[in-house]
Amino acid sequence: MKRIEELLRKELRTERRLDPKKDVTLLGKGTVEHAVAKELLKSIFNDRVRIVSVVSTKKRTNVFSPTNLERELVIGLRGFLEDAGAKRAAPPIMHTIPEATILAYAKRKGLKGSRQRDDALNRDVRALLETLQERQSQTKAALRKSFEAIGKEGKRFS
C-alpha cells in the first residue's frame, strides 16, 4: 500500500498547493476519500500538520476536496461534453489515485466512510469511461493528462 502514498506525495510535490505550515482543511467529512486522505496526510507529514475535517467552509487557503481519478474524469468529461467548466468548492486532492486503490487502502486500514453517489448522468459518463478503459488500458491516465494540459492552456489564454 506504499504505492498510494507515493502517488499522493507526487501529487503534492508537483502541484505545490498545500502549505504544510498552516492547518489543512479537508471537505467531505464522512466519505471514504476523506478518511483515506486524512490518514495519508498524517502519515506523510508525521502528524506535524493539523488536519481539520469539515462538511463545508468559507475559508479559501489550504482547503482541499478529497476525490479520486474516476470522479475527476467524470467531472472533466461531463464539463467538456456540456461545454461548461465545473465550479469547485476547493481544489481536489488524490485526483490521480484510482478509486479501486483508495477503496482497497480503506479496507486494509479499516477506515470507514460512505461512498459518494453519482447521479444518472454521471453514471452514464462513468460507464462510458469504463468501456473505453476495457478497450484501451491507459485511457483514464491519458484523459487525466489531457484535461490537465487543456486546463493549463485555458488559464494561459484567459
C-alpha positions in Angstrom: 0.0 0.0 0.0 3.0 2.2 -0.2 2.0 3.0 -3.8 -1.0 5.1 -2.8 1.2 7.2 -0.5 3.8 7.6 -3.3 1.1 8.8 -5.7 -0.2 11.4 -3.2 3.4 12.6 -2.4 4.0 13.1 -6.1 0.7 15.0 -6.5 1.6 17.3 -3.5 5.1 17.8 -4.8 4.2 18.6 -8.4 1.2 20.8 -7.7 2.5 22.7 -4.6 -0.9 23.8 -3.4 -0.7 22.5 0.1 1.1 24.7 2.7 2.4 22.4 5.5 2.9 25.4 7.8 -0.8 26.0 8.0 -3.8 23.9 9.1 -5.1 21.7 6.2 -8.9 21.7 5.8 -10.5 18.6 4.2 -14.0 18.8 2.8 -16.4 15.9 2.5 -16.3 14.7 6.1 -17.7 11.2 6.4 -16.6 9.9 3.0 -14.1 7.1 2.3 -12.0 9.5 0.3 -11.9 11.9 3.3 -10.8 9.2 5.7 -8.1 8.0 3.3 -6.8 11.5 2.6 -6.6 12.3 6.3 -4.8 9.1 7.1 -2.3 9.6 4.2 -1.6 13.2 5.1 -1.0 12.3 8.7 1.5 9.6 7.5 3.2 11.9 5.0 3.6 14.8 7.4 4.2 12.7 10.5 1.4 14.4 12.4 3.2 17.8 12.0 0.2 19.2 10.2 -3.1 19.8 11.9 -5.9 18.4 9.7 -9.4 19.9 10.1 -12.4 17.9 8.8 -15.5 19.8 7.7 -18.5 19.5 5.5 -18.3 23.0 4.1 -16.3 26.1 4.7 -15.8 29.7 3.5 -12.1 29.5 4.1 -10.1 29.5 0.8 -6.5 28.7 1.7 -5.2 25.2 2.3 -8.7 23.8 1.7 -9.0 20.6 -0.3 -11.7 18.3 -1.5 -10.7 14.6 -1.4 -11.7 12.8 -4.6 -10.5 10.0 -6.9 -9.3 9.6 -10.5 -12.7 8.3 -11.8 -14.7 11.1 -10.2 -12.4 13.8 -11.6 -12.6 12.2 -15.1 -16.4 12.2 -14.9 -16.4 15.9 -13.9 -13.9 16.8 -16.6 -15.6 14.8 -19.4 -19.0 16.0 -18.4 -17.8 19.6 -18.4 -16.2 19.0 -21.8 -19.3 17.4 -23.3 -21.6 20.1 -21.9 -19.1 22.9 -22.8 -19.1 24.1 -19.2 -16.5 24.4 -16.6 -17.2 22.7 -13.2 -17.2 25.1 -10.3 -15.3 23.7 -7.3 -15.6 24.4 -3.6 -11.9 23.6 -3.2 -9.1 22.1 -5.3 -9.1 18.3 -5.4 -6.6 16.1 -3.6 -6.0 12.5 -4.5 -7.3 13.1 -8.0 -4.6 11.0 -9.6 -5.4 7.9 -7.5 -7.8 5.3 -8.9 -11.0 4.7 -6.9 -10.2 1.0 -6.5 -6.8 1.8 -4.9 -8.5 4.2 -2.4 -11.2 1.6 -1.5 -8.6 -1.2 -1.1 -6.5 1.1 1.2 -9.5 2.0 3.3 -10.5 -1.7 3.6 -7.0 -2.7 4.6 -6.6 0.0 7.2 -10.2 -0.4 8.5 -11.2 3.1 7.6 -14.9 3.8 7.5 -16.9 6.2 5.4 -19.7 6.5 2.9 -19.2 6.4 -0.8 -20.4 9.4 -2.7 -23.3 8.6 -5.0 -23.3 9.6 -8.7 -26.4 10.9 -10.4 -27.8 9.3 -13.5 -25.7 11.4 -16.0 -22.5 10.8 -14.0 -23.2 7.1 -14.0 -23.6 7.2 -17.8 -20.3 9.1 -18.2 -18.6 6.6 -15.8 -20.0 3.7 -17.8 -18.5 5.3 -21.0 -15.1 5.7 -19.3 -15.2 2.0 -18.1 -16.0 0.8 -21.6 -13.1 2.9 -23.1 -10.8 1.6 -20.3 -11.6 -2.0 -21.1 -10.7 -1.5 -24.8 -7.5 0.5 -24.1 -5.9 0.1 -20.7 -4.3 3.6 -20.4 -7.5 5.6 -21.3 -8.0 7.1 -17.8 -4.4 8.2 -17.5 -4.4 9.7 -20.9 -7.6 11.6 -20.3 -6.3 12.9 -17.0 -3.2 14.2 -18.7 -5.3 15.7 -21.5 -7.6 17.6 -19.1 -4.6 18.9 -17.2 -3.0 20.2 -20.4 -6.3 21.7 -21.5 -6.7 23.4 -18.1 -3.2 24.9 -18.2 -3.6 26.1 -21.8 -7.0 27.6 -20.9 -5.5 29.5 -17.9 -2.7 30.8 -20.1 -5.1 32.3 -22.7 -7.9 33.5 -20.4 
